[in-house]
Amino acid sequence: MDATPTLYTERLILRPLELADAGAIQQQFPHWEVVRYLNVFVPWPYPADGALTYLRDNALPAIARGEEWHWSIRLKSAPEQLIGNISLMDEQDNNRGFWLGLQWQGQGLMTETSAAVTEYWFQTLGRPVLRVPKAAPNIGSRKLSERTGMRLIRTDEGDFVSGRFPREIWEITREEWLQQR
């Protein structure tokens, strides 16, 4: 597979993540309201080298193996500033994850971002189904899944940065996604 491409939406540039993004991630990411519903594998309190370690030891090697695709999220109006991250993963029941800096939440940016990477998942990568796990109390993430035509297929328990919660698995098939277009 070719290198992860830069994706564009109406308001955003989704640029492939690179090691040089570590400083910006370190600044935007370690805030309780950003991380509390993320997987427990996110260390908390977030270490001073957390972003660098994550990029160097996890994200970039997974990209090189063709198992994951990661993008920084940037406004077209301020392309030098990283405001979040979105990822696709070739894992069972965990195909997309994201975070967005606090000051950019609630503006529909993640809906726009998710649409672009979902198209990449189905059209470019040719995957048959997209599944997304989330902490049940994460209402914003649930609303995004509902708005984008996903459906809840299963609940269980999961461990998150802020504790153990009911976990929901949301799904959309390639056929369902194509019907919505």
Buried (B, 14 or more C-beta within 10 A) or exposed (E): EEEBEEBEBEBBBBBBBEEEBBEBBBEBBBEEEBBBBBBEEBEBEBEEEBBBEBBEEEBBEBBEEEEBBBBBBBBEEEEEBBBBBBBBBBEEBBBBBBBBBEEBBEEEBBEBBBBBBBBBBBEBBEBEBBBBBBBBBBEEBBEBBEEBBBEBEEEEEBEBBBEEBEBBBBBBBBEBBEEEE
